[in-house]
Amino acid sequence: MKVFIIHAHPESQSFNGALTRAAIASLVEAGHEVKVSGLYEMGWQPVSGRDNFTTVKDPSYFKQQLEEVYATEQNGFAPDIQAELEKLDWCDVLIFQFPLWWFGLPAILKGWVDRVFVMGKIYGGGAWYDNGYFKGKRAFCSVTMGGPAAMYSESGLNGDINQILFPINHGIFYFVGFDVLPPYLVHSPVKLSDSERQARIAEYALYVLGTGSRAPIEYKRLADYNANFVARPDGKSS
Ligand SMILES: Cc1cc2nc3c(=O)[nH]c(=O)nc-3n(C[C@H](O)[C@H](O)[C@H](O)COP(=O)(O)OP(=O)(O)OC[C@H]3O[C@@H](n4cnc5c(N)ncnc54)[C@H](O)[C@@H]3O)c2cc1C
């Protein structure tokens, strides 16, 4: 497997850092190839704007998606975005490693998605969901949280973690065609004992090795929706 890890944590000694290091060691030892974009370490610039491009389609009104389509045609992406696009094309598996911040992605990682998942190359023109650009590739989240597991259960105070991750799993990964694997979750690592934390790190080192054989989350396909993008009541595909 060729595995691309997007690592988003400001402290290299963090538990997130330990998970990423364990994944790299385990994958490399098993003969897989790994590339990592450590967003803080790279000084990733997460704010979208004209700096995303070396080309300009419309100098009088900035419309990001229009500029993305033009840059796709003209090879006009800024070098930092171009480098990430090449790593995405290279990989078979994409992993987002992050702490849950305000029930979502840390801004630096959201900004990576905003700038790198470009219209024209990665989506648009009928390329989305099960007809998406990354069809045949796999992606998943490896997430840590402050709150305990019960708090993130269906009836828990914070709500079901699978619903919280839906905008990432379905709205980002599946939208661009990835098969989405179940997330790897670590609740409250700070409250675990050192040996419990090391056990979770060791478990994750094994979890990443199973990426190729793990069953994806079952989402409906495009054919399961009618012309208004509403699921067919009879459940029949077109
Ligand atoms: C802006 C912000 C928003 C947040 N929003 C939410 C939210 O919406 N929901 C929520 O639940 N939480 C939230 N949190 C909490 C956050 O998700 C957790 O603090 C975070 O996930 C914990 O992971 P960490 O890597 O930062 O842990 P750390 O605090 O870095 O690590 C936990 C412990 O693991 C130890 N450790 C590191 N490496 C190893 C190793 N190799 N072996 C053993 N132990 C090790 C560390 O020393 C530390 O004691 C938020 C936090 C912030 C800052």
The ligand as an SDF file (V2000), in Angstrom:
LIG
                    3D

 53 58  0  0  0  0  0  0  0  0999 V2000
   -9.3840   24.0220   20.3950 C   0  0  0  0  0  0  0  0  0  0  0  0
   -9.7730   22.7260   21.0270 C   0  0  0  0  0  0  0  0  0  0  0  0
  -11.0210   22.2110   20.8010 C   0  0  0  0  0  0  0  0  0  0  0  0
  -11.3930   20.9780   21.3470 C   0  0  0  0  0  0  0  0  0  0  0  0
  -12.6250   20.4780   21.0660 N   0  0  0  0  0  0  0  0  0  0  0  0
  -12.9890   19.2660   21.5560 C   0  0  0  0  0  0  0  0  0  0  0  0
  -14.2620   18.6860   21.2180 C   0  0  0  0  0  0  0  0  0  0  0  0
  -15.0410   19.2410   20.4720 O   0  0  0  0  0  0  0  0  0  0  0  0
  -14.5570   17.4830   21.7570 N   0  0  0  0  0  0  0  0  0  0  0  0
  -13.7040   16.8100   22.5940 C   0  0  0  0  0  0  0  0  0  0  0  0
  -14.0320   15.7090   23.0360 O   0  0  0  0  0  0  0  0  0  0  0  0
  -12.4800   17.3170   22.8860 N   0  0  0  0  0  0  0  0  0  0  0  0
  -12.0980   18.5230   22.3880 C   0  0  0  0  0  0  0  0  0  0  0  0
  -10.8580   19.0070   22.6600 N   0  0  0  0  0  0  0  0  0  0  0  0
   -9.8970   18.1630   23.4050 C   0  0  0  0  0  0  0  0  0  0  0  0
   -8.9480   17.4460   22.4230 C   0  0  0  0  0  0  0  0  0  0  0  0
   -9.6550   16.7460   21.4490 O   0  0  0  0  0  0  0  0  0  0  0  0
   -8.0300   16.4760   23.1980 C   0  0  0  0  0  0  0  0  0  0  0  0
   -7.3020   17.2150   24.1320 O   0  0  0  0  0  0  0  0  0  0  0  0
   -7.1000   15.7350   22.2840 C   0  0  0  0  0  0  0  0  0  0  0  0
   -7.8210   14.9350   21.3860 O   0  0  0  0  0  0  0  0  0  0  0  0
   -6.1450   14.8510   23.0420 C   0  0  0  0  0  0  0  0  0  0  0  0
   -5.1700   14.3210   22.1470 O   0  0  0  0  0  0  0  0  0  0  0  0
   -3.6480   14.8770   22.2060 P   0  0  0  0  0  0  0  0  0  0  0  0
   -2.8360   14.1830   21.1800 O   0  0  0  0  0  0  0  0  0  0  0  0
   -3.6410   16.3680   22.1880 O   0  0  0  0  0  0  0  0  0  0  0  0
   -3.2630   14.3590   23.6400 O   0  0  0  0  0  0  0  0  0  0  0  0
   -2.0110   14.8130   24.5880 P   0  0  0  0  0  0  0  0  0  0  0  0
   -2.5700   15.6980   25.6580 O   0  0  0  0  0  0  0  0  0  0  0  0
   -0.8710   15.3020   23.7520 O   0  0  0  0  0  0  0  0  0  0  0  0
   -1.5800   13.4300   25.1470 O   0  0  0  0  0  0  0  0  0  0  0  0
   -2.3290   12.7270   26.1400 C   0  0  0  0  0  0  0  0  0  0  0  0
   -1.3110   12.0120   27.0120 C   0  0  0  0  0  0  0  0  0  0  0  0
   -0.6160   11.0330   26.2260 O   0  0  0  0  0  0  0  0  0  0  0  0
    0.7620   11.0940   26.5640 C   0  0  0  0  0  0  0  0  0  0  0  0
    1.5820   10.4860   25.5210 N   0  0  0  0  0  0  0  0  0  0  0  0
    2.1240   11.0660   24.4110 C   0  0  0  0  0  0  0  0  0  0  0  0
    2.8840   10.1700   23.7540 N   0  0  0  0  0  0  0  0  0  0  0  0
    2.7790    8.9880   24.4100 C   0  0  0  0  0  0  0  0  0  0  0  0
    3.3240    7.7010   24.2050 C   0  0  0  0  0  0  0  0  0  0  0  0
    4.1170    7.4170   23.1740 N   0  0  0  0  0  0  0  0  0  0  0  0
    3.0160    6.7290   25.0740 N   0  0  0  0  0  0  0  0  0  0  0  0
    2.2050    6.9840   26.1390 C   0  0  0  0  0  0  0  0  0  0  0  0
    1.6680    8.2030   26.4020 N   0  0  0  0  0  0  0  0  0  0  0  0
    1.9550    9.1980   25.5350 C   0  0  0  0  0  0  0  0  0  0  0  0
    1.0010   12.5700   26.7890 C   0  0  0  0  0  0  0  0  0  0  0  0
    2.1930   12.7930   27.5020 O   0  0  0  0  0  0  0  0  0  0  0  0
   -0.2340   12.9520   27.5710 C   0  0  0  0  0  0  0  0  0  0  0  0
   -0.0750   12.6560   28.9410 O   0  0  0  0  0  0  0  0  0  0  0  0
  -10.4780   20.2670   22.1490 C   0  0  0  0  0  0  0  0  0  0  0  0
   -9.2060   20.8070   22.4010 C   0  0  0  0  0  0  0  0  0  0  0  0
   -8.8570   22.0300   21.8510 C   0  0  0  0  0  0  0  0  0  0  0  0
   -7.4820   22.5780   22.1030 C   0  0  0  0  0  0  0  0  0  0  0  0
  1  2  1  0
  2  3  1  0
  2 52  2  0
  3  4  2  0
  4  5  1  0
  4 50  1  0
  5  6  2  0
  6  7  1  0
  6 13  1  0
  7  8  2  0
  7  9  1  0
  9 10  1  0
 10 11  2  0
 10 12  1  0
 12 13  2  0
 13 14  1  0
 14 15  1  0
 14 50  1  0
 15 16  1  0
 16 17  1  0
 16 18  1  0
 18 19  1  0
 18 20  1  0
 20 21  1  0
 20 22  1  0
 22 23  1  0
 23 24  1  0
 24 25  2  0
 24 26  1  0
 24 27  1  0
 27 28  1  0
 28 29  2  0
 28 30  1  0
 28 31  1  0
 31 32  1  0
 32 33  1  0
 33 34  1  0
 33 48  1  0
 34 35  1  0
 35 36  1  0
 35 46  1  0
 36 37  1  0
 36 45  1  0
 37 38  2  0
 38 39  1  0
 39 40  1  0
 39 45  2  0
 40 41  1  0
 40 42  2  0
 42 43  1  0
 43 44  2  0
 44 45  1  0
 46 47  1  0
 46 48  1  0
 48 49  1  0
 50 51  2  0
 51 52  1  0
 52 53  1  0
M  END
$$$$
